[in-house]
Amino acid sequence: MSYIVRQTLALVAGLTILSGYAQNITILATRGDVQVEQGGVWAKAVTGMKLTEQQKIRLGPQSYVALVFPGNKTRELRQSGTYTLAELLAQRGPAADDNPYVSRYTGYVISQAVASSGGRASGKTLGAVTRSTMAPTPRVPAQSLFYADRVQLHWDRVPGSEGYIVEILDEAAQVIHTQEASADQTSVEINLEQKLKPGACYYWRVSTRRHASLRSTGLCLRVLPAERAAALKKEEENLRRSVDLNTAVGQAILGAFYEQNGLFGYAWNAYQQAVALEPGAEGYVALRDGLAQRALTLHQTSVTE
């Protein structure tokens, strides 16, 4: 069974599950003091919680919640106060809410955020954090697909690095490209259109300039064939025009598009952007931190089939 067919079936299954909650409102992400009214009692809101329009939600100072209404319409709340969900439901949302294309990826975001750690964020922080090891830790899952002209690689910052050295190796372990990055960078975007052949497994690794001989583990990456890349780029452009990428929800939806198409490196970056826009928001953290395991599971499944 092909990767795309598996992902389509998984998406249909996820939306089928969600259809059972057609009258419900789902909490996608929270930060700070967010509570919901349940039988006259206020309880802490958590990712994946299902609410009805008769309930209320309350935000404390500097808190945040992302809600998904029936039809996968999204709404972010940041202003402290008490909201009646029926009133929020009656309000017209962004134009993207009426776009079935956006709705499709929103459904995937919900299913993955809720599934991560049983519907709760893991509590781990695996983004652009400070590490004590001398070799940087890559953040792009193995077996990621990329557009050949936009290979995007990420790693964790290492204190005192003096800069970073990124190497691309062929299947014979020969270095075919080297790129340097400054000490304040934790990512590079490289055009490798003239160096990488579609489908082949290449490896990338990163080291610090201070300890150049201590390299990270090499991880496989592949680039897409030109025709497939062109089709996905067109789809990506349509999605980018349909969502507000200045919001965490918009970045999460974009991440879902990348993830479903095996573009895990871009997906990690989009989920990281969602976390950066709403720091510490449960749901987005779970999406980002669970990506590597989801990518590994998909690869293992494809190998055994």
N, C-alpha and C positions, 0 to 999 in steps of 0.2 A: 504494500500500500504506500503510495507516494506521500511525501511530507505535506504537500498542499491539501491532499485529500484527507489526511489525518487531522490537520488543523481545522479544515472545514467541518468535519464530523464533530470535533471537539467543540467548535463554536456553536453548532446547531444544538448539541447536547446542553451546553451552558445556557443558551437562550431558552431551551425547553424547560430547564429547571427554573429559570427566572420567570417564565410565563406563569408558573404556579403562584407567583407573588405579584400578579398583575395589578392588584389594588394596593400594593405595599410601596413604601418609600424606603430605599436602602441607604444606609450610611456607608459612604465610600472611604472617607478619611476624616480623622479628627486630630485636634491638637488643643491642649490646655483644658480648661473647665467647660466641658460640653455635657449637658444632661438632658434626658428626655423624661416626659411625664408618663408614668405607667400606673393607672388606677389611682390617680391623685397623689402618687409618690414619685419624687424625682430620683432617677437612677443615672449612673454614669453611662454615657454613650460610647459604644465600641464599634469598630469596623465590622461591617456585615450585619449589624442590627437591622431588623425589619420593623418599620413603623407604619401606622395607619394615618390617614389624613385627619382623624379626630384628635390626634395627640399634639403635644407642644414640644418644642425644643428650646433650650436656654443656653446662651453662651455667656461665659464670664469674660473679663477683660483680656485682650490679646489672645483670644481663642479663635478656633477655626473649625468649620465642618463643611464637607462636601456631600451633597445629597443627590441621589439619583431617583427621579420620579418615574411613574409608569410611562412606558414608551422610551425609556432610557434618556429622559431629559435631565440635564444636570443643573445644579445650582450650588454656588459657594457662598457661605455666610462668614463674615468676619466681625461685623458690628455686634458688640455685646447687647444683650437683651433677650426677650422671650418672643418666640415666633409660633404662630399657629400654622401647622402644616397645610391645612385646607386653604388658607389664604395664600401661602407660597405656591401651592399647586395651581391656584386660579390665576396667578400672575403669569403673563407671557414671558417666556425666557428668550435667550438669544436665538437668532435665526438658525444657528447650527442645530438647535433642538429639533427642528422640523426636517432635518436632513437624515434620511434613512441610512446613508453611508456612514455618517458619524455615529449613529445609533448602534450600528453593527459592532464597531470597535469599542463603544462604551460598554456593551454587554460583556465583551471579553475582559475588559478591565475589572468589572465587578466580580466576575467568576474567579479571576486570579487573585485579586486582593482579598476576597473572602476566604478563598481556599488556603492562602498562606497562613501557616501556623494556626489552623483551626479558626480562621476569621479574625485573628489578632496579630498585630505586628510582632515580630520576633524580639524586638528590643535591641537587636544588634545594630551597630552603625558601621556599615562596610563601605561607605562612600569615600569621598576624598578626605580621608582622615590621616592623622600623623602615625607613622609606624616606626618602631625602633630598629627593625632589621636593616641591614646595609643594602640589600637587594630590594628594589621596588616590587610591590605586589600588583600584578595585572588585574584589571577590572573588566576586561572584555572576555566573555565566555569562550571557551574553546569551540571550534567548528563554526564560528561566526561567518556569515556571508557578508560581502561588501560590494559596493559599486567600485569598479577598478580605479576610477578617477577620484575616489573619496574614501580611502581606507582610514578609518578613524579609530585610534588606539588610546586607551586610558590606563592609568596606573595610580597607585597611592603615593602621596608625597613622602619623601625620606628627608628628615632633618639633616642639614649639612651636606646635601647632595652635591653642591657646586654645579648642578646641571645634570641632564640625563642623556643617555645614548640609546637609541632605538635601532634594532637590527632586524632585517627581514632575511630569512634563509630559505633556500629551495629545499627540495626533498632530499638532496644529497648533503644537506647541512652546510652548504656554501653561502656565505653572506652575499646577497645581491643588492642590498640597499641599506644605507646607514643614514640616520637622521638624528640631529642633536636638538635638545630642547633646554630652555633656561631653567634655573632652579625654581622659579615660580610657576612653571608649567607642569601639568599632570596629564597632558594629552597632546597628540599631534594628529594632523590630517594630511595624508600623503596621496599624491597622484601616482599610482603604480600601473597605469594603463598600458605602458610600453614594456613593463617588466614581468607581469604576472599573467599566466594563462588561465582562462576560466576553468573551474572545476578542480584544478590541481590543489593539493594541500601544501601550503607554505607555512612557515613558522615565524613567529615574531617573539622577541625578547627585549627586555629593557634593563639597563644598569645605570648606576650613577657615575658621574665623571670622577668622583672622589675614589670610588672603588670599582673601576671599570671591569675588572675581572670577575666580579661577583654579579652574575646575571640572573634574572628571573627565569623561571621555567619557561621553555618554549611552547607556545600554544598555536595550534593549527588555525589558519584562516584560509578562506577561499573567496575568489571573486566571481561575480555572476557573468554569464554569457551576455553579450551586448544586447540581444533582443529581449531577454528577460529583464535586464537592468533598465532598458528604456520603458518597458511596460510598467515596472514598479515605480520608476521615477514619475511617470505621468500620474499614477494613482496617488503617490505621495504628494504631488503638487496640488491635486484636487482636495486632499484631506487638509493640507496646510491652509488652503483658502477657506476651509469650512469651519475651523476651530480657532479659538483665541489662544495662541501659543504663549501669551503673557500670563496665562493662568496655569495652575498646577493640574487641573482637570484636563486642559487642552494638551499639555505635555504627556500626561498619562495615556490619553487616547492615541496620540502619535506613537508613543512607545508600544502600545498594543498592536498597531499596524506593523511596526518593525518586527516585533516578536513573532507574530503569526507568520511572517515571511522568512524567518530564520536570520534576520538582520540583527543579531543579538547585540553587536557592538553599538549600533545606533539606538537600540532599545534601551540599553543600560544608560546611555547619555540622556535620553528623554526622561527616563524615570528619575535620574539624578537631578535633572532640571526641575522636575516636579517637587522633589525634596528640597531643593534650594529655594524655590519660590515659597514653599510652606514648610520651613525647617521643623523637623521632628513630628510631622503629621503622620500618625499611624495610617496605614493603608498604602501611601506612596512609599514609605520605607519598606513595607512588606513586598511591594511590587519589585523594587530595586534589589533588595537583598535575596529574594527568592529566584531571581532570574537565572543565576548560574546553575542552580539545581534543575530548574525547568528545562534549560537548554541541554544539560547533560542527559536528562531523562529522554528527551526527544531524540538525541543522537543515538543513545543506546537502543532505543526502540527501532530506529531506522536501520541500524546495523543488524539486528536480529531478525528483521523481516525479509 
